[in-house]
Amino acid sequence: MEHNRQFDPSYGIAVEIADGIRRLTAPNPGPFTFHGTNTYLIGTSKVAVLDPGPANEAHIDTILDACDGAAIEAILVSHTHMDHSPGAALLKRRTGAPVIGCGPYRMARDLGIGESNPMDASSDHAYAPDRQLGDGETASLSAANFQAIETPGHTDNHLCFAIEGSEILFSADHVMAWSTSIVAPPDGSMRAYMASLETLMGRSETTYLPGHGAEVRDAHGYMAELKAHRLKREASILSALGPTPAAIPDLVLRIYEGLDPVLRPAAALSVFAHLEDLAERGLVMAEPMTRLDALYRLPGR
């Protein structure tokens, strides 16, 4: 599938992208963050700040400058990755605004052998919301009513936020125009990710404002492409499995031709997420059991 990588981060500038909604991009570019994390300012006289980004005081200064004296009524947080949630504590300390949104970090499951998750360093274990929103619950603020939609997959505690009465949904890292979302166990789950795609495809919003990169237009058509892409990746994993049991690093080399070596740990976790799902469905066998260092083969081989 094709992604939209045309994006001007306009660092330090609050870019108006919809009526009453502005985007500030944090200066934290990287292979997993694209040009940086998008922070959204919603409202005028009173402002809701969604995903204040990393623990970067300069970015917090930029948020406060962009508010130009308007009170920050609440700080909304979609999930507990280090590029999204740590700024909430800094902003709360300087404004007193409550932190509302996802629950604290939680590991979806234990992989069983005590191995460290290469992505675990990206999780904000210190995050503590003043109010945790469950699926369908609403934060009624001056700027808008924000409905939380639980969308586990990228992380177990991932939330999207819909503005009630509009076509806009803040999709955080679940749906992005620049790239597919990273699904990395033990926090991420491919089965949960695919189910969350179905959840969003059943909703009416058509414009998504993501955690990185540009807006997603025709959201339903794009999500259909995301689903097809994941199913194609699943098929490529099944095709790569031969009569000899294979380890995940070998599968990564077979499937991701020309991949930057720095991205191989994330790719390995993505392949594992697929294999975990396939094993639960009985489509692959794991030896001795489903885990990151297991060998995988097709049933009956």
VEXVEXDREN-998599 format. One record per residue (C-alpha): residue in one letter; chain; y, x, z. Coordinates in steps of 0.02 Angstrom, whole numbers, plus 50000, padded with zeros to 5 digits. Example, Ala and Ser with C-alpha at 12.3 -4.5 7.8 and 13.67 -1.06 7.14 Angstrom:
2
{node A A {49775 50615 50390}}
{node S A {49947 50684 50357}}
% end
This chain:
301
{node M A {50000 50000 50000}}
{node E A {50180 50053 49975}}
{node H A {50298 50077 50120}}
{node N A {50487 50069 50122}}
{node R A {50547 50240 50178}}
{node Q A {50726 50212 50122}}
{node F A {50823 50214 50284}}
{node D A {50989 50284 50342}}
{node P A {50981 50309 50532}}
{node S A {51173 50321 50545}}
{node Y A {51156 50411 50711}}
{node G A {51290 50361 50836}}
{node I A {51340 50205 50739}}
{node A A {51293 50027 50785}}
{node V A {51247 49951 50617}}
{node E A {51262 49762 50603}}
{node I A {51104 49697 50521}}
{node A A {51118 49511 50561}}
{node D A {51242 49395 50642}}
{node G A {51264 49459 50820}}
{node I A {51129 49594 50802}}
{node R A {51165 49779 50786}}
{node R A {51047 49926 50771}}
{node L A {51068 50099 50849}}
{node T A {50941 50231 50799}}
{node A A {50903 50361 50932}}
{node P A {50907 50543 50875}}
{node N A {50722 50572 50906}}
{node P A {50649 50594 50731}}
{node G A {50469 50652 50712}}
{node P A {50302 50621 50626}}
{node F A {50268 50468 50736}}
{node T A {50448 50403 50754}}
{node F A {50513 50421 50575}}
{node H A {50703 50445 50590}}
{node G A {50702 50387 50770}}
{node T A {50680 50236 50883}}
{node N A {50781 50081 50843}}
{node T A {50878 50008 50989}}
{node Y A {50946 49833 50959}}
{node L A {51105 49761 51034}}
{node I A {51104 49571 51031}}
{node G A {51260 49473 51076}}
{node T A {51446 49505 51092}}
{node S A {51527 49454 51256}}
{node K A {51363 49485 51346}}
{node V A {51233 49599 51268}}
{node A A {51045 49610 51276}}
{node V A {50980 49785 51239}}
{node L A {50805 49790 51163}}
{node D A {50707 49953 51176}}
{node P A {50835 50077 51243}}
{node G A {50728 50220 51182}}
{node P A {50682 50388 51257}}
{node A A {50754 50467 51414}}
{node N A {50905 50531 51320}}
{node E A {51071 50517 51412}}
{node A A {51168 50545 51251}}
{node H A {51083 50393 51173}}
{node I A {51123 50291 51330}}
{node D A {51305 50345 51311}}
{node T A {51300 50284 51131}}
{node I A {51231 50116 51186}}
{node L A {51368 50095 51316}}
{node D A {51503 50148 51194}}
{node A A {51440 50024 51065}}
{node C A {51449 49884 51193}}
{node D A {51636 49924 51210}}
{node G A {51653 49853 51384}}
{node A A {51540 49701 51357}}
{node A A {51420 49674 51500}}
{node I A {51238 49718 51472}}
{node E A {51148 49563 51534}}
{node A A {50969 49624 51515}}
{node I A {50862 49766 51451}}
{node L A {50712 49707 51349}}
{node V A {50562 49823 51325}}
{node S A {50422 49798 51198}}
{node H A {50295 49928 51258}}
{node T A {50275 50085 51360}}
{node H A {50280 50228 51237}}
{node M A {50397 50371 51281}}
{node D A {50508 50337 51131}}
{node H A {50540 50156 51183}}
{node S A {50541 50124 51370}}
{node P A {50604 50273 51474}}
{node G A {50785 50238 51427}}
{node A A {50771 50073 51520}}
{node A A {50776 50158 51691}}
{node L A {50927 50263 51639}}
{node L A {51020 50111 51572}}
{node K A {50978 50005 51724}}
{node R A {51041 50143 51838}}
{node R A {51210 50143 51749}}
{node T A {51230 49955 51726}}
{node G A {51123 49865 51854}}
{node A A {51048 49759 51715}}
{node P A {50870 49697 51747}}
{node V A {50725 49763 51644}}
{node I A {50627 49620 51564}}
{node G A {50477 49626 51449}}
{node C A {50305 49706 51440}}
{node G A {50201 49746 51590}}
{node P A {50177 49923 51657}}
{node Y A {50070 50046 51561}}
{node R A {49885 50010 51567}}
{node M A {49738 50093 51482}}
{node A A {49640 49963 51386}}
{node R A {49473 50042 51430}}
{node D A {49389 50203 51481}}
{node L A {49314 50301 51337}}
{node G A {49174 50352 51452}}
{node I A {49173 50541 51451}}
{node G A {49339 50584 51534}}
{node E A {49415 50659 51377}}
{node S A {49603 50660 51368}}
{node N A {49685 50550 51239}}
{node P A {49796 50659 51126}}
{node M A {49918 50514 51123}}
{node D A {49919 50486 51312}}
{node A A {50068 50601 51338}}
{node S A {50167 50472 51239}}
{node S A {50142 50340 51375}}
{node D A {50276 50299 51505}}
{node H A {50180 50284 51668}}
{node A A {50340 50265 51771}}
{node Y A {50400 50106 51686}}
{node A A {50421 49960 51807}}
{node P A {50498 49796 51745}}
{node D A {50598 49680 51854}}
{node R A {50521 49533 51761}}
{node Q A {50361 49540 51660}}
{node L A {50345 49417 51517}}
{node G A {50179 49341 51468}}
{node D A {50132 49268 51301}}
{node G A {50249 49126 51254}}
{node E A {50366 49151 51401}}
{node T A {50552 49152 51366}}
{node A A {50698 49255 51429}}
{node S A {50849 49141 51412}}
{node L A {51001 49252 51394}}
{node S A {51180 49222 51338}}
{node A A {51149 49295 51165}}
{node A A {50986 49204 51129}}
{node N A {50823 49140 51197}}
{node F A {50693 49277 51173}}
{node Q A {50512 49220 51164}}
{node A A {50381 49352 51204}}
{node I A {50227 49362 51093}}
{node E A {50084 49467 51159}}
{node T A {50028 49581 51017}}
{node P A {49904 49707 51086}}
{node G A {49834 49837 50968}}
{node H A {49961 49978 50957}}
{node T A {49962 49974 51146}}
{node D A {49875 49853 51262}}
{node N A {50041 49791 51334}}
{node H A {50136 49775 51169}}
{node L A {50257 49629 51150}}
{node C A {50355 49564 51002}}
{node F A {50509 49457 51032}}
{node A A {50561 49307 50929}}
{node I A {50736 49235 50936}}
{node E A {50707 49050 50957}}
{node G A {50782 48943 50820}}
{node S A {50795 49087 50697}}
{node E A {50692 49177 50565}}
{node I A {50704 49342 50659}}
{node L A {50567 49429 50756}}
{node F A {50579 49601 50837}}
{node S A {50412 49677 50789}}
{node A A {50428 49843 50883}}
{node D A {50284 49957 50828}}
{node H A {50161 49822 50776}}
{node V A {50236 49793 50603}}
{node M A {50348 49925 50524}}
{node A A {50407 49949 50345}}
{node W A {50398 50139 50345}}
{node S A {50216 50160 50399}}
{node T A {50063 50076 50470}}
{node S A {50054 50069 50658}}
{node I A {49956 50200 50754}}
{node V A {49805 50124 50841}}
{node A A {49740 50254 50963}}
{node P A {49607 50214 51095}}
{node P A {49593 50200 51241}}
{node D A {49762 50112 51245}}
{node G A {49755 50047 51067}}
{node S A {49620 49935 50995}}
{node M A {49586 49898 50811}}
{node R A {49505 49731 50849}}
{node A A {49657 49680 50953}}
{node Y A {49776 49745 50820}}
{node M A {49695 49641 50683}}
{node A A {49695 49487 50795}}
{node S A {49879 49514 50833}}
{node L A {49916 49523 50646}}
{node E A {49835 49353 50629}}
{node T A {49942 49289 50773}}
{node L A {50102 49342 50687}}
{node M A {50044 49278 50518}}
{node G A {50028 49108 50598}}
{node R A {50210 49106 50651}}
{node S A {50361 49052 50549}}
{node E A {50477 49203 50563}}
{node T A {50508 49291 50396}}
{node T A {50619 49439 50443}}
{node Y A {50556 49574 50560}}
{node L A {50664 49704 50646}}
{node P A {50546 49848 50688}}
{node G A {50548 49991 50813}}
{node H A {50570 50119 50674}}
{node G A {50643 50111 50500}}
{node A A {50717 49969 50400}}
{node E A {50696 49781 50413}}
{node V A {50536 49700 50351}}
{node R A {50576 49563 50227}}
{node D A {50444 49436 50171}}
{node A A {50352 49475 50331}}
{node H A {50200 49369 50291}}
{node G A {50172 49450 50122}}
{node Y A {50190 49622 50200}}
{node M A {50069 49583 50340}}
{node A A {49942 49525 50212}}
{node E A {49957 49700 50135}}
{node L A {49938 49780 50307}}
{node K A {49779 49680 50336}}
{node A A {49710 49728 50166}}
{node H A {49753 49911 50200}}
{node R A {49656 49911 50364}}
{node L A {49507 49827 50282}}
{node K A {49513 49958 50143}}
{node R A {49514 50096 50274}}
{node E A {49365 50014 50358}}
{node A A {49274 50012 50191}}
{node S A {49314 50196 50161}}
{node I A {49240 50240 50331}}
{node L A {49081 50146 50290}}
{node S A {49073 50234 50121}}
{node A A {49097 50404 50204}}
{node L A {48948 50378 50318}}
{node G A {48790 50447 50241}}
{node P A {48609 50470 50295}}
{node T A {48658 50615 50408}}
{node P A {48754 50563 50565}}
{node A A {48936 50618 50555}}
{node A A {49065 50669 50683}}
{node I A {49240 50597 50681}}
{node P A {49327 50761 50632}}
{node D A {49215 50771 50478}}
{node L A {49254 50591 50433}}
{node V A {49441 50626 50448}}
{node L A {49427 50768 50322}}
{node R A {49329 50658 50202}}
{node I A {49443 50507 50215}}
{node Y A {49618 50581 50234}}
{node E A {49635 50703 50090}}
{node G A {49783 50821 50106}}
{node L A {49829 50759 50280}}
{node D A {49950 50869 50377}}
{node P A {49843 50955 50512}}
{node V A {49969 50904 50645}}
{node L A {49922 50722 50610}}
{node R A {49733 50746 50620}}
{node P A {49720 50703 50807}}
{node A A {49806 50536 50775}}
{node A A {49698 50507 50620}}
{node A A {49541 50544 50723}}
{node L A {49592 50412 50849}}
{node S A {49626 50287 50711}}
{node V A {49453 50320 50637}}
{node F A {49378 50301 50810}}
{node A A {49469 50134 50831}}
{node H A {49387 50074 50671}}
{node L A {49216 50143 50721}}
{node E A {49228 50061 50891}}
{node D A {49259 49893 50807}}
{node L A {49123 49922 50678}}
{node A A {48998 49969 50814}}
{node E A {49039 49811 50912}}
{node R A {49003 49712 50753}}
{node G A {48838 49803 50724}}
{node L A {48895 49883 50561}}
{node V A {48878 50063 50621}}
{node M A {48770 50152 50750}}
{node A A {48834 50280 50873}}
{node E A {48732 50421 50949}}
{node P A {48718 50424 51095}}
{node M A {48851 50288 51123}}
{node T A {49019 50235 51056}}
{node R A {49143 50368 51107}}
{node L A {49258 50497 51030}}
{node D A {49131 50639 51023}}
{node A A {48983 50535 50962}}
{node L A {48894 50548 50795}}
{node Y A {48901 50394 50684}}
{node R A {48787 50327 50548}}
{node L A {48747 50166 50459}}
{node P A {48609 50057 50535}}
{node G A {48436 50095 50471}}
{node R A {48481 50268 50406}}
% end
